[in-house]
Amino acid sequence: MQIRLNGEPHDLSGSLTIHGLLDTLGIEAERVAVEVNRRILTRSEFSVVTVSDGDEVEVVTFVGGG
């Protein structure tokens, strides 16, 4: 299965939830915002929304500083 992740093609071996995708990427779910097919997800949706072939996923990491 192939998705677009932050504008780049990305292959997945099977269906994953957003939380599962973030885990495989080594990204902490608490520190990101996720958009799937131009819809921003709430954090509670990360464990129920699954990624499908052809989906466009954007993951934005929050960076602190000052």
N, C-alpha and C positions, 0 to 999 in steps of 0.2 A: 504494500500500500504506500502511496506517495502523497505527501501533503506539502504545502508551502509554509515554511517556518521562517518568520521575519523576512519574507520576500525571496527565500532561497528554497530550492527543492530539498526535501528531506524524506528519506525512506524509513518506514516503520515495518516491523515484522508482523504486526497484527494490531487488532483494535485495542486502544488504550483510552482511559479517561484522561482528562486534562491533568489531574493529579499524578497519574501514572506517567504521562509524558514528561512532566516536570521532574519527576523522580529519575527517569532514564537520562535526562539532560543534566542532572545534578544541580537543579535549581530549587531553592527553598520557596515553597508556595506562599509563605507569609510576606515575601519581599517583592512580589511581582503583581502586575495587572495583566490579564489575558483577554484577548479579543479573538473570537472565532467567527469567520465569515462576516466581519464588520459589526459584530455584536459583542459588547463588553460583558464579560461574565462576572457574577458576584463570586466571592470566595467560596460560598456554600455550593456553588454549581461545579466547582473543580472536580468533585468526586462523583458526579452524576452525568456530566456531559462527556460523551465519547467523541473521539476524533475519527472522522470518516475519510475515505479516499477522496482526494481532491480538495479537502478543506484548506482554508487559508487561516493560519494561526499566527498571531502576533503576541510576543511575550515582551513586556517592558519591565525592566528592573529599576527599582527605586534606589537612588544613590543619595546618601546623606552628606552633609558638609556645610561649609559656611564661609 
